[in-house]
Amino acid sequence: MALQKVIAEHHRLSILLALGAVPGLKTNDSMLSCSCAEFGHTISQDAMRNHLSWLNEQGLITLETKGPYYLAELTGRGQDVAEGISTCPGVKKPRAK
């Protein structure tokens, strides 16, 4: 159970970091899956959508659906968590650079 928690925390941080790197801080779930794969995290579509819903509930992103896609946009709070300025239980804190 502890390993699943650690993996989920890493996935969520990867999603926030990917959104922070996208111009406009907004993209769809398919692009996020590809971006997270670059961080070494292969995330199924179902798991990605579950993480996006969770991040939305925490106020770290906003989420809307457009046809078959989920569109996620990073919030200011989400950017603070991704940059390590603030923390959110359930999201891995980034390491110092």
PLY file of the C-alpha trace (Angstrom):
ply
format ascii 1.0
element vertex 97
property float x
property float y
property float z
element edge 96
property int vertex1
property int vertex2
end_header
0.00 0.00 0.00
2.83 2.43 0.81
4.38 1.96 -2.64
1.07 2.86 -4.34
0.93 6.08 -2.28
4.47 7.03 -3.28
3.75 6.32 -6.96
0.56 8.43 -6.85
2.47 11.33 -5.25
5.13 11.16 -7.97
2.50 10.98 -10.73
0.70 14.05 -9.38
3.90 16.06 -9.14
4.81 15.05 -12.70
1.40 16.24 -13.92
1.83 19.60 -12.20
5.37 20.00 -13.55
4.19 19.12 -17.07
1.40 21.69 -16.87
3.88 24.29 -15.63
6.04 23.70 -18.70
3.22 24.09 -21.25
2.66 27.54 -22.78
-0.57 28.86 -21.30
-0.35 26.32 -18.44
-3.20 24.32 -20.04
-3.34 21.07 -22.04
-5.29 17.84 -22.44
-4.94 14.48 -20.70
-3.36 12.84 -23.73
-0.55 15.40 -23.88
-0.05 15.08 -20.14
0.33 11.30 -20.47
3.05 11.80 -23.09
4.77 14.46 -20.97
4.72 12.32 -17.84
6.25 9.45 -19.79
9.25 11.73 -20.33
9.56 11.91 -16.52
9.58 8.09 -16.47
5.93 7.70 -15.45
3.72 5.61 -17.70
0.18 6.45 -16.60
-2.93 4.77 -18.01
-5.73 6.99 -19.29
-7.96 5.91 -16.40
-5.27 6.64 -13.79
-4.47 9.99 -15.45
-8.11 11.03 -15.28
-8.34 9.93 -11.65
-5.25 12.00 -10.79
-6.66 15.00 -12.70
-9.95 14.76 -10.80
-8.07 14.54 -7.51
-5.85 17.53 -8.37
-8.96 19.50 -9.33
-10.60 18.67 -5.97
-7.49 20.00 -4.21
-7.63 23.27 -6.17
-4.28 22.62 -7.88
-5.79 22.57 -11.38
-9.06 23.42 -13.06
-10.62 20.74 -15.20
-13.12 20.68 -18.03
-14.11 18.16 -20.68
-14.04 18.88 -24.41
-15.32 15.95 -26.41
-13.21 12.92 -25.51
-10.53 14.98 -23.71
-10.03 16.33 -20.22
-8.50 19.81 -20.32
-6.41 20.70 -17.29
-5.13 24.15 -16.38
-2.63 24.83 -13.62
-3.81 27.16 -10.85
-1.60 29.49 -8.85
-1.77 27.10 -5.91
-0.82 24.21 -8.20
2.16 26.16 -9.49
3.27 26.89 -5.92
3.10 23.17 -5.08
4.98 22.20 -8.27
7.72 24.72 -7.45
7.97 23.61 -3.81
6.78 26.99 -2.47
3.89 25.29 -0.69
2.92 21.68 -0.05
-0.15 19.54 -0.53
-0.51 16.14 1.13
-0.76 13.59 -1.67
1.71 15.38 -3.97
5.44 14.73 -3.75
7.44 17.76 -2.74
10.04 18.52 -5.42
13.71 18.21 -4.53
15.95 21.26 -4.36
17.73 22.09 -7.59
0 1
1 2
2 3
3 4
4 5
5 6
6 7
7 8
8 9
9 10
10 11
11 12
12 13
13 14
14 15
15 16
16 17
17 18
18 19
19 20
20 21
21 22
22 23
23 24
24 25
25 26
26 27
27 28
28 29
29 30
30 31
31 32
32 33
33 34
34 35
35 36
36 37
37 38
38 39
39 40
40 41
41 42
42 43
43 44
44 45
45 46
46 47
47 48
48 49
49 50
50 51
51 52
52 53
53 54
54 55
55 56
56 57
57 58
58 59
59 60
60 61
61 62
62 63
63 64
64 65
65 66
66 67
67 68
68 69
69 70
70 71
71 72
72 73
73 74
74 75
75 76
76 77
77 78
78 79
79 80
80 81
81 82
82 83
83 84
84 85
85 86
86 87
87 88
88 89
89 90
90 91
91 92
92 93
93 94
94 95
95 96
